[in-house]
Amino acid sequence: MSPSVPLQEMIRAIRSARTQCEERGVIQRECAAIRAQFRQSDNGGRSHNLAKLLYVHMLGYPAHFGQMECVRMIASPRYSEKRVGYLGAMMLLDEKQDASLLITNSIKNDLSHSNQYVQSLALCTLACMGSAEMCRDLAPEIDRLLRASNSYIKKKAALCAVHIVRKVHDLGEMFAPAARSLLAEKNHGVLHGAVVLITELCERNPETLERFRKAVPDLVQIMKGLVISGYSPEHDVAGISDPFLQVRILRLLRILGHNNEAASDAMNDLLAQVATNTDSTKTVGNAVLYETVLTVLDIKSESGLRVLAVNILGRFLLNNDRNIRYIAMISLQKIVGTDHNAVQRHRGTIVDCLKDQDASVKRRALDLSLALVSASNIRSMMKELLIFLSSCPPELRAQAASGIFIAAERYAPSQRWHIDTILHVLTTAGGDVRDETVPNLIQLITNASELHCYTVHKLYRALLTDISQQSLVQVACWCIGEYGDLLLRGECQETEPVQVSEDDVLDALETVLQSHMSSPATRGFALTATMKLSTRITDNVDRIRSIVSIYGSCIDVELQQRAVEYNALFKKYDHMRAAVLERMPVIEKNAPGQTNGESTGEPIKDIQSVKVKQGEPLLPQPPANQVCDLLDLLGGSEETLQPSPAAAGTAPGLPTNTASTAGGDLLDLLGGLEPTPLAPAPTVQVYEKDGVTLTMSCEKQSASGLTVTLTASNSTESDISSLTLQAAVPKSVQLHMKAPSGDFLPARGAAKVTQMVVLNNPNKVNLKMRVRISYSSQGSAFQDTIQIDSFPGLSAAGH
């Protein structure tokens, strides 16, 4: 191919190449010819060759060898060469290239050129690839051009100033006066550039933002002129007068009116006019309306105007364009917390979007639907969400199930409804729920004592129907193990009675144990349920013993350990089996340490180490950065700790409170002398924070027994509820927490709550105790921990 072929013929040759290899051959030959002509000193076709090189660059082939040719052509006096040179500089050069510094002087000279088109080329190039150094050097020239009389140049200079402000923030103050004066221009191009520049200045400098708030009336007048103006062929787009300028002005008004009452009041009428007069049947009108809505919601607008904005978004939800529906739901999601009632009016339309075919629209509709759930609509909304859950895509099931659980817990009208809803979710999407769902549901069932019979019957029927949903099977096994006697009794007022035999229940549990669909955790639940039934049935104990013995050699270590321990209960400790396998007590929601002894995994902050001296109040120490849970509340101690066994319902081996005091024993040695009355046990303050005070008193019961009384009081102006005290001691110390006197502390110390803790220290180890206090006040949950290293009045008693 001849080196002098025109650009059109080179393009035709490249396009006619049948393979990529043939295309590379054409481009390599052409690039070689271009290099050869670049090296010639007298080359009349420089612009022609550079244009071909730029096309090669657009195809993705290297064209860096043309950078210096761009510099030379920019310095050319001929406009045709200067135009291609500037185009090449914008495509081949950037601020990281050293060659870009070589064109700074040429740009400065061209900015003062008498030809407006040459000035335009220099402005476009500086706005495209100007480095910070170039911007600092040429900023005065741009400021001068902003005040020029030529509208064409002022438009280009304004956009160039935007680039300079983004590169060098400090230069923004230089352009502020000129930008303010540009708002008086009639040319829409200049106005557009001025609004973009002012927006950039206001976003980067709070002082400039305050200064330009005075320009809100001018912007309002410009916007009104656009809204009420008649047809203008220059600016009309689908019946809307210059929608691009309208959108830019609305964005600037949103920035100026944010958190400012005066500026917001000045634009309220305009926004109402735009919202009511803009045609919403075309995409152009919807773009203006959307910006209007965002502005209304972001400024301090009137309540009626906000309702109007929400109604516009509601109309967007009915649009056939999925993109418009999507952005409407994103906007509604942002304001549902502040304008909940206004968004509620469009609940039906939002729920209908759950049936949309587009996955992204479904996801946004799900988020918004969950946010709209309230105590007044919980039943109707949950019905729709459960229908959606049964048919939603797999990637949305976990999110939907989690949202339903949270809404049901917050707004459940009754415990039965709450349990039915969670069971419905487990039946539909049991494999997609979170791990904490099972213990949370077990806790809910345990606390609803009047629904135990109803729940165990319903779960038993669900277990017979489907054992593939592991979470459902685990809860069903737990309930059968705990309340199997209610199931066998067959009497249930809440549901139709079903006669279930002992063999039927054991068959169901054996099916779970033998199923290939059951996970190791599920088998563990089933085995424990089978073992617990041994104390609730009478005729099939031998069958249970044989089932348990089979799993004593199971390949799963966890299951094998359970089976071996249960076999030991049958053989060696059969007299203790009934006590060990008794029904679980009611689980307190805010007392995980007194439920099952498992760690919640949540860090506890503000741990206070307290040293108690007799007769002195306790002073809080600086908080230690230590993570502690209920199995290791004394993590820094040498001995392993045990949680409170109160949840098990028994405390074997604990001494009673009938033992005489040490002082009484001593006086009894003297024969007929009567013991003098003992002074009351000293009370010390172990905790005081945010108006909540905890005091402690100790009373020795025997050589190894001790009773600790914790008393909580509330001096704040608001009531405290769900008060829970939990304790942990070293492993060799036996601990038994008696029932507290209550869990409610009225304001201003009107009443107190006491908690008795009985300790037995047979090995006379160094006694330590850590107490966790948790409560709710004004809708917020609080939690703190206190460490007690010594006890008042017991230093001489070996504790």
C-alpha positions in Angstrom: 0.0 0.0 0.0 1.4 3.4 -1.0 2.4 5.6 2.0 0.3 8.5 0.5 -3.1 6.8 0.6 -5.9 8.9 2.1 -7.3 8.2 5.5 -10.5 6.8 3.9 -8.6 4.2 1.9 -6.6 3.1 4.9 -9.8 2.6 6.9 -11.3 0.6 4.0 -8.2 -1.6 3.8 -8.3 -2.3 7.5 -11.9 -3.2 7.5 -11.5 -5.5 4.5 -8.9 -7.6 6.4 -10.2 -11.1 6.9 -8.1 -12.0 9.9 -6.6 -10.2 12.8 -3.1 -11.1 11.5 -3.9 -9.4 8.2 -5.2 -6.3 9.9 -2.0 -6.1 12.0 0.1 -6.3 8.8 -1.8 -3.4 7.2 -1.4 -1.3 10.3 2.3 -2.1 10.7 3.0 -1.1 7.1 1.1 2.1 7.4 2.8 3.0 10.7 6.2 2.4 9.2 5.3 4.8 6.3 4.0 7.4 8.8 7.3 7.2 10.8 9.3 7.7 7.7 7.4 10.8 6.7 7.6 12.2 10.3 11.4 12.1 10.0 11.3 14.3 6.8 11.9 17.9 7.6 9.8 19.3 4.8 6.5 17.3 5.0 3.4 18.8 3.6 1.1 16.0 4.7 1.8 16.1 8.4 -1.8 16.6 9.4 -2.9 13.9 7.0 -0.4 11.4 8.6 -1.3 12.3 12.2 -5.0 11.8 11.4 -4.2 8.3 10.2 -2.2 7.7 13.3 -5.0 8.8 15.6 -7.3 6.3 13.9 -4.7 3.6 14.5 -4.6 4.7 18.2 -8.4 4.4 18.3 -8.2 0.8 17.2 -5.9 0.1 20.2 -2.5 -0.1 18.5 0.5 1.8 19.9 0.8 5.4 18.6 3.1 7.0 21.1 5.7 7.9 18.5 3.4 10.6 17.3 3.5 12.7 20.5 6.3 15.0 19.4 4.6 15.5 16.0 1.6 16.7 18.0 3.8 19.3 19.8 5.2 20.5 16.5 1.8 20.8 14.8 0.3 22.8 17.8 3.0 25.4 17.3 2.2 25.6 13.5 0.5 28.9 12.4 -1.9 27.0 10.1 -5.3 26.3 11.6 -5.7 23.0 9.8 -2.5 21.6 11.3 -3.1 23.2 14.7 -6.6 21.5 14.9 -5.2 18.0 14.3 -2.3 18.7 16.6 -4.5 19.7 19.5 -6.7 16.6 18.8 -3.7 14.4 18.9 -2.5 16.0 22.1 -5.8 15.3 23.8 -5.7 11.6 22.7 -2.0 10.8 22.9 -0.8 13.0 25.8 -1.8 13.2 29.5 -0.4 15.0 32.5 2.0 12.1 33.3 3.8 12.6 30.0 6.8 15.0 30.0 5.8 16.0 26.5 2.7 17.7 27.8 4.8 20.4 29.5 6.1 21.4 26.0 2.7 22.6 24.8 2.1 24.9 27.8 3.6 28.0 26.1 1.8 27.2 22.8 -1.5 27.0 24.7 -0.8 30.3 26.5 -0.1 32.0 23.1 -3.2 30.5 21.5 -5.4 31.7 24.4 -4.6 35.2 23.4 -5.1 34.5 19.6 -7.4 36.8 17.7 -9.3 33.8 16.2 -12.0 32.5 18.5 -11.6 28.9 17.1 -7.9 28.8 17.9 -8.7 30.0 21.4 -11.4 27.3 21.6 -8.8 24.6 20.7 -6.5 25.7 23.4 -9.3 25.8 26.0 -10.6 22.3 25.1 -7.1 20.8 25.3 -6.3 22.4 28.7 -9.7 21.2 30.0 -9.0 17.7 28.8 -5.4 17.0 29.8 -4.1 20.0 31.7 -1.9 19.0 34.7 -1.8 20.9 38.0 1.3 22.8 36.9 -0.3 23.8 33.7 -3.5 24.9 35.5 -1.5 27.1 37.9 0.4 28.7 35.0 -2.7 29.4 32.8 -5.4 30.1 35.4 -5.1 33.9 35.0 -5.6 33.6 31.3 -8.8 31.6 31.9 -10.1 34.1 34.4 -9.5 36.8 31.7 -11.4 34.9 29.1 -14.4 34.4 31.5 -14.9 38.2 31.3 -14.6 38.3 27.5 -17.4 39.6 25.3 -17.6 36.5 23.1 -20.2 34.1 24.4 -18.6 31.2 22.6 -15.3 31.8 24.4 -16.9 32.3 27.8 -18.7 29.0 27.5 -15.5 27.1 26.8 -13.6 29.1 29.5 -16.2 28.2 32.2 -15.8 24.5 31.5 -12.0 24.9 31.5 -12.2 26.6 34.9 -14.2 23.6 36.2 -11.2 21.4 35.3 -8.8 23.8 36.9 -10.8 23.9 40.2 -10.9 20.1 40.3 -7.1 19.9 39.8 -6.1 22.8 42.1 -8.7 23.5 44.7 -7.0 26.7 45.9 -7.7 28.4 42.6 -11.4 28.4 43.1 -11.5 31.8 44.8 -10.0 33.3 41.6 -13.0 32.3 39.5 -15.8 33.0 42.0 -16.5 36.7 41.0 -16.5 36.0 37.2 -18.7 32.9 37.7 -21.2 35.1 39.6 -21.3 37.6 36.8 -22.0 34.9 34.2 -25.4 34.3 35.6 -26.6 37.5 34.0 -25.8 36.1 30.5 -28.7 35.2 28.1 -26.8 32.5 26.2 -27.8 29.1 27.4 -24.3 27.6 26.8 -22.7 30.3 29.0 -25.4 29.8 31.7 -24.8 26.0 31.6 -21.1 26.5 32.0 -21.5 29.0 34.8 -23.9 26.8 36.8 -21.5 23.8 36.5 -18.6 26.0 37.7 -20.6 27.5 40.6 -21.7 23.9 41.6 -18.0 22.8 41.7 -17.0 25.8 43.7 -19.8 25.4 46.3 -19.1 21.7 46.7 -15.4 22.3 47.6 -15.6 25.5 49.8 -18.2 26.2 52.5 -17.3 29.9 52.4 -18.0 30.1 48.7 -21.3 28.2 49.3 -22.5 30.9 51.8 -21.5 33.6 49.3 -23.5 32.0 46.4 -26.6 31.5 48.5 -27.3 35.2 47.7 -27.6 34.1 44.1 -30.6 31.9 44.7 -33.2 34.5 43.5 -31.2 34.9 40.2 -31.2 31.1 39.7 -34.9 30.9 40.5 -35.6 33.6 37.9 -33.6 31.8 35.3 -35.4 28.5 36.0 -38.8 30.2 35.9 -38.0 31.6 32.5 -37.2 28.2 31.3 -40.4 26.6 32.7 -42.8 29.3 31.4 -41.1 30.1 28.1 -42.8 29.2 24.9 -41.4 27.0 22.1 -37.8 27.7 21.2 -36.4 25.5 18.4 -32.8 26.1 19.6 -33.4 24.7 23.1 -36.5 22.5 22.8 -36.1 18.8 23.6 -39.4 16.8 23.4 -41.4 19.8 24.5 -39.1 20.8 27.4 -37.1 24.0 27.1 -33.4 23.2 27.6 -33.8 20.2 30.1 -30.0 20.0 30.5 -29.8 23.5 31.9 -32.9 22.9 34.1 -31.3 19.8 35.6 -28.0 21.6 36.3 -29.9 24.5 38.0 -31.9 22.1 40.1 -28.7 20.4 41.3 -27.2 23.7 42.2 -30.3 24.7 44.1 -30.2 21.4 46.0 -26.7 22.3 47.2 -27.6 25.9 48.1 -30.7 25.0 50.0 -29.3 22.1 52.0 -29.7 22.9 55.7 -30.6 26.5 55.0 -34.1 27.8 55.8 -33.8 31.1 53.9 -32.5 29.6 50.7 -35.1 26.8 50.9 -38.0 29.2 51.3 -36.8 31.2 48.3 -37.1 28.2 46.0 -40.2 26.4 47.4 -42.6 28.1 45.0 -40.4 27.4 42.0 -40.1 23.7 42.8 -43.8 23.4 43.2 -44.3 25.0 39.8 -41.7 22.7 38.1 -43.3 19.6 39.8 -46.8 20.5 38.5 -46.1 21.9 35.1 -43.5 19.4 33.7 -44.8 16.8 31.3 -44.2 13.3 32.8 -45.0 11.4 29.6 -41.6 11.7 28.1 -38.2 10.6 29.4 -36.9 14.2 29.2 -39.7 15.4 31.5 -39.1 12.6 33.9 -35.4 13.6 34.2 -36.4 17.1 35.2 -39.0 15.8 37.6 -36.5 13.4 39.2 -34.1 16.2 39.9 -36.9 18.3 41.3 -37.8 15.5 43.7 -34.2 15.1 44.8 -34.0 18.8 45.5 -37.3 18.9 47.4 -36.2 16.0 49.6 -32.8 17.4 50.3 -33.6 21.0 51.3 -35.8 22.2 54.2 -38.9 22.2 52.1 -42.6 22.5 53.2 -44.4 19.3 54.2 -46.9 19.7 51.3 -44.1 19.9 48.8 -42.5 16.8 50.2 -45.8 14.9 49.8 -45.9 16.1 46.2 -42.4 14.8 45.6 -43.3 11.4 47.1 -46.4 11.3 44.8 -44.2 12.0 41.8 -42.1 9.0 42.8 -45.3 7.0 43.2 -46.2 7.9 39.6 -42.7 6.8 38.5 -43.5 3.3 40.0 -46.3 3.0 37.4 -44.0 3.8 34.5 -43.4 1.1 32.0 -39.7 1.9 32.0 -37.9 -0.3 34.5 -35.1 2.2 34.9 -37.6 4.8 36.1 -39.2 2.4 38.5 -35.7 1.4 39.9 -34.6 5.0 40.6 -38.1 5.7 42.2 -37.6 2.9 44.6 -34.1 4.0 45.4 -35.3 7.5 46.3 -38.3 6.2 48.3 -35.9 4.0 50.3 -33.9 7.0 51.3 -36.9 8.9 52.6 -39.0 6.1 54.1 -37.5 6.9 57.5 -38.5 10.6 57.5 -41.7 10.6 55.4 -43.0 7.2 56.3 -46.7 8.0 56.1 -46.3 9.6 52.6 -44.5 6.6 51.3 -47.1 4.3 52.9 -49.8 5.6 50.5 -47.9 3.9 47.6 -47.5 0.6 49.5 -49.8 -1.3 47.0 -47.7 -0.2 44.0 -44.5 -1.1 45.8 -45.7 -4.5 46.6 -46.8 -5.1 43.0 -43.1 -4.4 42.0 -42.2 -7.6 43.8 -43.7 -9.4 40.8 -41.5 -7.6 38.3 -39.4 -9.8 36.1 -36.3 -7.7 36.6 -34.1 -9.0 39.5 -32.8 -5.6 40.4 -36.3 -4.1 40.6 -37.4 -7.1 42.8 -34.5 -6.5 45.2 -35.3 -2.8 45.6 -39.0 -3.6 46.0 -38.1 -6.1 48.7 -36.0 -3.6 50.6 -38.7 -1.0 50.4 -41.5 -3.4 51.4 -39.6 -4.5 54.5 -39.1 -0.8 55.4 -42.8 -0.2 55.1 -43.9 -2.9 57.6 -45.5 -1.4 60.7 -47.7 -2.5 63.6 -50.8 -1.4 61.7 -50.1 -3.4 58.5 -48.0 -6.3 59.7 -50.6 -8.9 58.8 -51.3 -7.8 55.2 -47.7 -7.0 54.5 -46.5 -10.3 55.9 -49.0 -12.1 53.7 -47.5 -10.5 50.6 -43.9 -11.1 51.7 -44.6 -14.8 52.4 -46.1 -15.1 48.9 -43.0 -13.5 47.5 -40.7 -15.7 49.5 -42.3 -18.9 48.0 -41.5 -17.8 44.5 -38.6 -15.4 44.8 -35.2 -16.1 43.1 -32.7 -18.1 45.2 -30.4 -15.2 45.6 -33.1 -13.1 47.3 -34.4 -15.8 49.7 -31.9 -15.2 52.5 -32.5 -11.5 52.5 -36.3 -11.9 52.4 -36.3 -14.5 55.2 -34.0 -12.3 57.4 -36.2 -9.2 56.8 -39.4 -11.2 57.6 -37.8 -12.5 60.9 -36.9 -8.9 62.0 -40.3 -7.5 61.1 -42.1 -10.4 62.8 -40.1 -10.0 66.0 -40.7 -6.2 66.1 -44.4 -6.0 65.2 -45.9 -9.5 66.0 -49.5 -9.1 67.1 -49.3 -12.3 69.1 -46.9 -15.0 70.0 -48.8 -17.6 68.1 -48.8 -15.5 65.0 -45.1 -14.9 65.5 -44.4 -18.7 65.8 -46.6 -19.5 62.8 -44.8 -16.9 60.6 -41.3 -18.2 61.4 -42.4 -21.8 60.9 -43.9 -20.8 57.5 -40.5 -19.3 56.5 -38.6 -22.3 57.7 -40.9 -24.6 55.7 -40.5 -22.5 52.6 -36.8 -21.4 52.8 -35.3 -23.3 55.7 -32.0 -23.8 53.9 -31.5 -20.1 53.4 -32.0 -18.8 56.9 -29.2 -17.6 59.2 -27.6 -19.9 61.9 -29.1 -17.9 64.8 -32.7 -18.6 63.6 -32.9 -21.9 65.4 -31.8 -20.7 68.9 -34.0 -17.6 68.5 -37.1 -19.7 67.6 -36.4 -22.1 70.4 -36.2 -19.2 72.8 -39.5 -17.8 71.5 -41.2 -21.2 71.9 -39.9 -21.7 75.4 -41.2 -18.3 76.5 -44.7 -19.0 75.1 -45.6 -21.7 77.7 -49.3 -21.7 76.7 -48.4 -22.6 73.1 -46.1 -25.5 73.8 -48.8 -28.1 73.0 -49.8 -26.3 69.8 -46.2 -25.8 68.7 -45.1 -29.4 69.2 -48.1 -30.8 67.3 -47.5 -28.4 64.4 -43.8 -29.1 64.2 -44.4 -32.9 64.4 -46.7 -32.7 61.4 -44.1 -30.5 59.6 -41.4 -33.1 60.4 -43.5 -35.9 58.9 -44.1 -33.9 55.7 -40.5 -32.7 54.9 -37.2 -33.4 56.6 -35.1 -31.6 54.0 -35.3 -28.2 55.7 -32.6 -28.5 58.3 -33.5 -25.5 60.4 -37.1 -26.7 60.7 -36.0 -30.3 61.5 -33.7 -29.0 64.3 -36.4 -27.0 65.9 -38.9 -29.8 65.6 -36.5 -32.3 67.2 -35.9 -29.9 70.0 -39.6 -29.4 70.7 -40.4 -33.1 70.5 -37.6 -33.8 73.0 -38.8 -31.1 75.4 -42.6 -31.4 75.0 -43.0 -35.0 73.8 -45.3 -35.7 76.7 -47.7 -33.0 75.4 -47.5 -34.6 71.9 -48.3 -38.1 73.2 -51.2 -36.8 75.3 -53.0 -35.8 72.1 -55.0 -33.0 73.7 -54.6 -29.6 72.2 -57.2 -26.9 72.2 -55.5 -24.7 69.5 -55.4 -27.4 66.8 -57.3 -30.5 65.9 -56.3 -33.5 68.2 -54.1 -36.1 66.6 -53.4 -39.4 68.3 -49.7 -40.0 68.3 -48.1 -43.2 69.7 -44.6 -43.5 71.2 -43.5 -45.6 68.3 -44.6 -43.0 65.8 -42.5 -40.3 67.5 -39.5 -42.6 67.8 -39.9 -43.6 64.1 -39.9 -40.0 63.1 -36.7 -39.3 65.1 -35.0 -42.4 63.7 -35.9 -41.3 60.2 -34.0 -38.0 60.8 -31.0 -39.9 62.3 -30.8 -42.2 59.3 -31.6 -39.7 56.5 -28.7 -38.7 54.2 -30.2 -35.2 54.1 -29.6 -34.6 57.8 -26.5 -32.6 58.8 -24.3 -33.7 61.8 -25.9 -30.8 63.8 -29.4 -32.1 63.0 -28.5 -35.6 64.0 -27.3 -34.2 67.3 -30.7 -32.6 67.9 -32.5 -35.8 67.0 -30.3 -37.9 69.3 -30.7 -35.6 72.2 -34.5 -35.5 71.6 -34.6 -39.3 71.6 -32.7 -39.4 74.9 -35.0 -36.8 76.5 -38.0 -38.9 75.5 -36.7 -41.6 77.8 -38.0 -39.6 80.8 -41.3 -38.7 79.1 -42.4 -42.1 77.9 -42.8 -45.4 79.7 -43.1 -48.3 77.3 -40.2 -47.8 74.8 -37.2 -47.0 77.1 -35.4 -50.1 75.9 -35.8 -49.0 72.3 -34.3 -45.6 73.1 -31.4 -47.3 74.9 -30.7 -49.4 71.8 -30.9 -46.4 69.5 -28.4 -44.5 71.6 -26.0 -47.4 71.9 -25.9 -47.8 68.1 -24.4 -44.3 67.8 -21.7 -45.0 70.4 -19.5 -46.1 67.5 -20.6 -43.4 65.0 -17.9 -42.0 62.6 -19.0 -38.5 63.6 -17.1 -37.6 66.7 -19.6 -35.2 68.1 -22.5 -37.6 67.7 -20.3 -40.4 69.1 -19.5 -38.4 72.2 -23.2 -37.6 72.8 -24.1 -41.3 72.5 -21.3 -42.4 74.9 -22.4 -39.9 77.5 -26.1 -40.9 77.1 -25.1 -44.5 77.5 -23.3 -43.7 80.7 -26.5 -42.0 82.0 -28.4 -45.3 81.3 -25.7 -47.6 82.9 -24.0 -45.7 85.7 -26.1 -42.7 86.5 -29.6 -43.9 85.9 -30.8 -42.5 89.2 -29.8 -39.0 87.9 -31.3 -39.4 84.4 -34.6 -37.7 85.2 -33.0 -34.7 86.8 -30.4 -34.3 84.0 -33.0 -34.6 81.3 -35.7 -32.4 82.8 -37.5 -29.8 80.8 -35.5 -26.6 80.0 -36.5 -23.5 82.0 -37.8 -20.3 80.5 -35.1 -18.6 78.6 -34.6 -14.9 79.4 -34.1 -13.0 76.2 -31.5 -10.6 77.5 -29.7 -13.2 79.6 -27.8 -15.5 77.3 -25.4 -16.3 80.1 -28.1 -18.0 82.0 -29.6 -20.0 79.2 -27.4 -22.6 77.7 -23.9 -21.5 78.7 -22.9 -20.7 75.1 -21.0 -17.7 74.1 -22.8 -15.0 72.2 -19.6 -13.9 70.5 -20.4 -10.2 71.2 -17.6 -8.1 72.7 -18.3 -6.4 76.0 -17.0 -2.9 76.4 -16.2 -0.8 79.4 -15.1 -3.7 81.6 -14.3 -2.4 85.1 -11.9 -4.1 87.5 -13.1 -3.4 91.0 -11.1 -3.9 94.2 -13.4 -3.9 97.3 -12.2 -2.7 100.6 -14.4 -3.0 103.6 -16.1 0.3 104.5 -15.1 2.1 101.3 -17.2 2.7 98.2 -15.9 1.2 94.9 -14.2 3.5 92.4 -14.4 2.4 88.7 -11.1 1.6 87.1 -10.2 2.5 83.4 -11.9 0.1 81.0 -9.9 -2.8 79.8 -9.8 -3.7 76.1 -10.8 -7.3 76.6 -13.3 -9.5 74.9 -15.2 -11.7 77.3 -18.0 -14.1 76.9 -20.1 -16.1 79.3 -17.8 -19.1 79.3 -14.7 -17.0 80.1 -15.8 -13.9 82.0 -12.6 -14.0 84.0 -10.4 -14.4 80.9 -7.3 -13.1 82.7 -7.5 -15.5 85.7 -5.5 -18.7 86.1 -8.5 -21.0 86.4 -11.1 -21.9 83.9 -14.5 -20.4 84.7 -17.9 -21.9 84.8 -21.1 -20.0 83.9 -24.0 -19.9 86.3 -25.8 -23.3 86.4 -29.1 -21.6 87.2 -30.4 -22.3 83.8 -30.2 -26.1 84.3 -32.7 -25.7 87.1 -30.6 -27.5 89.6 -27.6 -26.7 91.8 -26.5 -30.0 93.3 -24.3 -29.8 96.4 -25.0 -26.3 97.3 -25.2 -25.6 101.1 -28.4 -24.3 102.6 -28.7 -21.1 104.6 -29.2 -22.9 108.0 -25.5 -23.1 109.0 -24.6 -20.9 112.0 -22.1 -18.0 111.6 -18.5 -18.3 112.7 -19.1 -15.9 115.5 -22.0 -18.0 116.8 -19.9 -21.2 116.8 -17.2 -19.4 118.8 -19.7 -18.2 121.4 -21.2 -21.7 121.7 -17.8 -23.0 122.9 -18.2 -20.9 126.0 -21.3 -23.0 127.1 -24.1 -20.9 128.5 -23.2 -17.6 126.9 -25.6 -16.3 124.4 -24.1 -14.9 121.2 -24.3 -11.1 120.8 -26.2 -9.9 117.7 -23.9 -9.6 114.6 -23.5 -6.3 112.9 -25.3 -6.1 109.6 -23.2 -7.2 106.6 -21.2 -4.3 105.1 -22.6 -2.9 101.9 -20.3 -1.5 99.3 -20.9 0.1 95.9 -19.5 -1.9 93.1 -20.8 -0.1 90.1 -22.1 3.4 89.2 -22.6 4.6 85.7 -25.3 6.7 83.9 -27.4 6.8 87.0 -27.5 3.0 87.5 -25.9 1.9 90.8 -25.1 -1.7 92.0 -24.2 -2.4 95.6 -23.0 -5.7 97.1 -23.2 -7.2 100.6 -21.8 -10.6 101.7 -22.9 -13.0 104.4 -20.9 -16.1 105.3 -23.1 -19.2 105.6 -20.5 -21.9 106.4 -16.7 -22.6 106.2 -17.0 -22.7 102.4 -20.5 -21.1 101.8 -21.2 -17.5 101.0 -24.3 -15.6 100.1 -23.8 -12.4 98.0 -26.7 -10.0 97.7 -26.6 -7.6 94.7 -28.9 -4.6 94.8 -29.6 -2.4 91.8 -31.1 1.1 91.8 -31.9 3.7 89.2 -31.5 7.5 89.9 -32.2 8.6 86.3 -35.4 10.3 85.1 -36.5 7.4 82.9 -37.6 3.9 83.8 -35.3 0.9 83.2 -36.7 -2.5 82.0 -35.3 -5.9 81.2 -32.7 -5.6 83.9 -30.6 -8.8 84.1 -27.6 -9.6 86.3 -25.3 -12.5 85.3 -22.3 -13.9 87.2 -19.4 -16.2 86.6 -16.7 -17.5 89.0 -13.7 -19.8 88.8 -14.4 -23.4 87.8 -13.7 -24.9 91.2 -16.4 -22.6 92.8 -20.0 -23.7 92.7 -22.4 -20.9 91.9 -26.2 -20.7 92.1 -28.2 -17.6 91.2 -31.6 -17.4 92.8 -34.5 -15.7 91.1 -34.3 -11.9 91.1 -36.9 -9.8 92.8 -37.8 -8.3 89.5 -36.5 -6.8 86.2 -38.0 -3.3 86.3 -36.3 -0.3 87.9 -38.6 2.8 88.2 -37.1 6.3 87.8 -35.6 8.4 90.6 -34.9 5.4 92.9 -38.5 4.6 93.6 -37.7 0.9 94.0 -34.8 -1.5 93.9 -34.1 -5.0 92.4 -32.1 -7.6 94.5 -30.4 -10.7 93.2 -29.1 -13.4 95.6 -26.0 -15.3 94.6 -25.0 -18.4 96.6 -21.3 -19.4 96.3 -19.6 -22.7 97.6 -15.8 -22.6 97.7 -14.7 -26.0 99.1 -11.1 -25.7 97.8 -10.6 -22.3 99.4 -9.3 -20.8 96.1 -8.8 -17.1 95.7 -12.4 -16.0 95.1 -13.2 -13.8 92.1 -16.5 -12.9 90.5 -17.5 -11.1 87.4 -21.0 -9.6 87.0 -22.6 -8.6 83.8 -25.4 -6.0 84.0 -27.7 -5.4 81.1 -30.9 -3.4 80.8 -33.0 -1.3 78.4 -33.8 2.4 78.8 -35.7 4.7 76.4 -35.6 2.0 73.7 -31.9 1.5 73.8 -30.0 -1.6 75.2 -27.1 -1.1 77.5 -24.6 -3.7 78.8 -21.6 -3.5 81.1 -19.3 -5.8 83.2 -17.8 -5.5 86.6 -15.0 -7.6 88.0 -15.0 -8.1 91.8 -11.6 -9.3 93.1 -12.3 -9.2 96.9 -15.3 -9.3 99.1 -16.1 -7.1 102.1 -15.5 -8.7 105.5 -14.1 -12.0 104.2 -10.3 -11.4 104.0 -9.8 -13.3 107.2 -12.1 -16.2 106.2 -9.9 -17.6 103.4 -11.9 -16.3 100.5 
